[in-house]
């Protein structure tokens, strides 16, 4: 067995252990071993990464959220777009919300702050 094949098998064993034995795998027949090795390294990096809360990331990036009742429609729109931009930088997507739903989100987000 080549060194790269041994490294791939070791990475797969680590991923299998992280899955609690529930991992299913497959590979394209002509996948280069270097690509497969990088794939498994990426899987392990993702699985071992610390979980982050989107709200905490927004706050640590400097976003401030005033109480919803202090926001007029213009300020609400600017605040929500700031949140959307902040979340998009962190690769978090949003679902289209109505204005009323958006306004009710503000207190919920502020209440989650530590």
KABELJO-V655540 format. One record per backbone hydrogen bond with DSSP energy under -0.5 kcal/mol. NH is the residue of the N-H (numbers start at 1). CO is the residue of the C=O. E is the energy in kcal/mol with one decimal. If there is no record, write none. Layout:
BEGIN
nh:NH co:CO e:E
nh:NH co:CO e:E
END
This chain:
BEGIN
nh:6 co:2 e:-2.1
nh:7 co:3 e:-2.4
nh:8 co:4 e:-2.5
nh:9 co:5 e:-2.4
nh:10 co:6 e:-2.2
nh:11 co:7 e:-2.5
nh:12 co:8 e:-2.6
nh:13 co:9 e:-2.2
nh:14 co:10 e:-2.1
nh:15 co:11 e:-2.4
nh:16 co:12 e:-2.7
nh:17 co:13 e:-2.3
nh:18 co:14 e:-2.1
nh:19 co:15 e:-1.6
nh:20 co:17 e:-1.3
nh:21 co:16 e:-2.1
nh:22 co:19 e:-0.7
nh:31 co:28 e:-1.8
nh:35 co:32 e:-0.6
nh:36 co:32 e:-2.1
nh:37 co:33 e:-2.7
nh:38 co:34 e:-2.0
nh:39 co:35 e:-2.4
nh:40 co:36 e:-2.3
nh:41 co:37 e:-2.1
nh:42 co:38 e:-2.3
nh:43 co:39 e:-2.5
nh:44 co:40 e:-2.3
nh:45 co:41 e:-2.3
nh:46 co:42 e:-2.4
nh:47 co:43 e:-2.7
nh:48 co:44 e:-2.1
nh:49 co:45 e:-0.7
nh:49 co:46 e:-0.8
nh:54 co:52 e:-0.5
nh:57 co:53 e:-2.1
nh:58 co:54 e:-2.3
nh:59 co:55 e:-2.4
nh:60 co:56 e:-2.5
nh:61 co:57 e:-1.3
nh:62 co:59 e:-1.6
nh:63 co:58 e:-2.1
nh:66 co:64 e:-0.6
nh:70 co:67 e:-1.9
nh:71 co:68 e:-1.8
nh:72 co:70 e:-0.5
nh:76 co:72 e:-2.8
nh:77 co:73 e:-2.2
nh:78 co:74 e:-2.2
nh:79 co:75 e:-2.7
nh:80 co:76 e:-2.8
nh:81 co:77 e:-2.4
nh:82 co:78 e:-2.0
nh:83 co:79 e:-2.1
nh:84 co:80 e:-2.8
nh:85 co:81 e:-2.8
nh:86 co:82 e:-2.3
nh:87 co:83 e:-2.9
nh:88 co:84 e:-2.7
nh:89 co:85 e:-1.9
nh:90 co:86 e:-1.1
nh:91 co:88 e:-1.4
nh:92 co:87 e:-2.7
nh:93 co:91 e:-0.5
nh:102 co:98 e:-2.6
nh:103 co:99 e:-2.5
nh:104 co:100 e:-1.8
nh:105 co:101 e:-1.2
nh:105 co:102 e:-0.5
nh:106 co:102 e:-1.1
nh:107 co:103 e:-0.7
nh:108 co:104 e:-0.9
nh:109 co:105 e:-2.6
nh:110 co:106 e:-2.4
nh:111 co:107 e:-2.5
nh:112 co:108 e:-0.9
nh:113 co:110 e:-1.3
END
